[in-house]
Amino acid sequence: MDRQRESGWYSNFNLLEKLVESAKVNAAFLILKD
């Protein structure tokens, strides 16, 4: 039970990290495009 919740939190954290990475890429792209 506890392990499942922990792995759920971990996958949420990974998803958040991917969102941050793609946001950085998008920002860099917009800056370079100008």
Backbone as JSON Lines, residues from 0, in Angstrom:
{"i":0,"aa":"M","n":[0.84,-1.2,0.0],"ca":[0.0,0.0,0.0],"c":[0.88,1.26,0.0]}
{"i":1,"aa":"D","n":[1.78,1.32,1.0],"ca":[2.63,2.5,1.11],"c":[3.54,2.64,-0.11]}
{"i":2,"aa":"R","n":[4.05,1.51,-0.57],"ca":[4.96,1.55,-1.72],"c":[4.24,2.05,-2.96]}
{"i":3,"aa":"Q","n":[2.99,1.64,-3.13],"ca":[2.23,2.07,-4.3],"c":[2.04,3.59,-4.29]}
{"i":4,"aa":"R","n":[1.73,4.13,-3.12],"ca":[1.53,5.57,-3.0],"c":[2.85,6.29,-3.29]}
{"i":5,"aa":"E","n":[3.95,5.71,-2.8],"ca":[5.26,6.32,-3.02],"c":[5.58,6.35,-4.51]}
{"i":6,"aa":"S","n":[5.3,5.25,-5.21],"ca":[5.6,5.2,-6.64],"c":[4.68,6.16,-7.41]}
{"i":7,"aa":"G","n":[3.47,6.37,-6.92],"ca":[2.57,7.34,-7.54],"c":[3.11,8.75,-7.41]}
{"i":8,"aa":"W","n":[3.63,9.05,-6.21],"ca":[4.23,10.37,-5.98],"c":[5.43,10.55,-6.87]}
{"i":9,"aa":"Y","n":[6.22,9.49,-7.03],"ca":[7.43,9.56,-7.84],"c":[7.09,9.8,-9.31]}
{"i":10,"aa":"S","n":[6.06,9.13,-9.81],"ca":[5.68,9.33,-11.21],"c":[5.12,10.73,-11.41]}
{"i":11,"aa":"N","n":[4.41,11.26,-10.42],"ca":[3.93,12.65,-10.51],"c":[5.1,13.61,-10.56]}
{"i":12,"aa":"F","n":[6.13,13.32,-9.77],"ca":[7.31,14.18,-9.74],"c":[8.01,14.14,-11.09]}
{"i":13,"aa":"N","n":[8.1,12.94,-11.69],"ca":[8.72,12.82,-13.02],"c":[7.95,13.62,-14.05]}
{"i":14,"aa":"L","n":[6.62,13.57,-13.97],"ca":[5.77,14.3,-14.9],"c":[6.02,15.8,-14.75]}
{"i":15,"aa":"L","n":[6.12,16.26,-13.51],"ca":[6.36,17.68,-13.24],"c":[7.71,18.1,-13.81]}
{"i":16,"aa":"E","n":[8.72,17.22,-13.63],"ca":[10.05,17.53,-14.15],"c":[10.02,17.65,-15.67]}
{"i":17,"aa":"K","n":[9.27,16.75,-16.34],"ca":[9.16,16.82,-17.8],"c":[8.48,18.11,-18.24]}
{"i":18,"aa":"L","n":[7.46,18.53,-17.49],"ca":[6.78,19.78,-17.82],"c":[7.72,20.96,-17.7]}
{"i":19,"aa":"V","n":[8.53,20.96,-16.63],"ca":[9.5,22.04,-16.43],"c":[10.51,22.06,-17.57]}
{"i":20,"aa":"E","n":[10.99,20.87,-17.94],"ca":[11.97,20.79,-19.03],"c":[11.39,21.32,-20.33]}
{"i":21,"aa":"S","n":[10.17,20.91,-20.67],"ca":[9.57,21.37,-21.93],"c":[9.28,22.87,-21.87]}
{"i":22,"aa":"A","n":[8.95,23.37,-20.69],"ca":[8.73,24.82,-20.55],"c":[10.04,25.57,-20.81]}
{"i":23,"aa":"K","n":[11.15,25.03,-20.3],"ca":[12.46,25.65,-20.54],"c":[12.78,25.66,-22.02]}
{"i":24,"aa":"V","n":[12.54,24.54,-22.67],"ca":[12.81,24.43,-24.11],"c":[11.96,25.43,-24.88]}
{"i":25,"aa":"N","n":[10.68,25.53,-24.53],"ca":[9.79,26.48,-25.21],"c":[10.26,27.91,-25.01]}
{"i":26,"aa":"A","n":[10.66,28.24,-23.79],"ca":[11.14,29.59,-23.5],"c":[12.4,29.9,-24.29]}
{"i":27,"aa":"A","n":[13.32,28.95,-24.32],"ca":[14.57,29.14,-25.06],"c":[14.27,29.33,-26.55]}
{"i":28,"aa":"F","n":[13.33,28.54,-27.06],"ca":[12.97,28.64,-28.47],"c":[12.4,30.02,-28.79]}
{"i":29,"aa":"L","n":[11.51,30.51,-27.91],"ca":[10.91,31.84,-28.13],"c":[11.98,32.93,-28.08]}
{"i":30,"aa":"I","n":[12.92,32.79,-27.15],"ca":[13.98,33.79,-27.03],"c":[14.85,33.78,-28.29]}
{"i":31,"aa":"L","n":[15.19,32.58,-28.75],"ca":[16.04,32.47,-29.94],"c":[15.32,32.95,-31.2]}
{"i":32,"aa":"K","n":[14.01,32.77,-31.21],"ca":[13.23,33.13,-32.41],"c":[13.22,34.64,-32.64]}
{"i":33,"aa":"D","n":[13.3,35.41,-31.57],"ca":[13.19,36.87,-31.71],"c":[14.26,37.5,-32.56]}
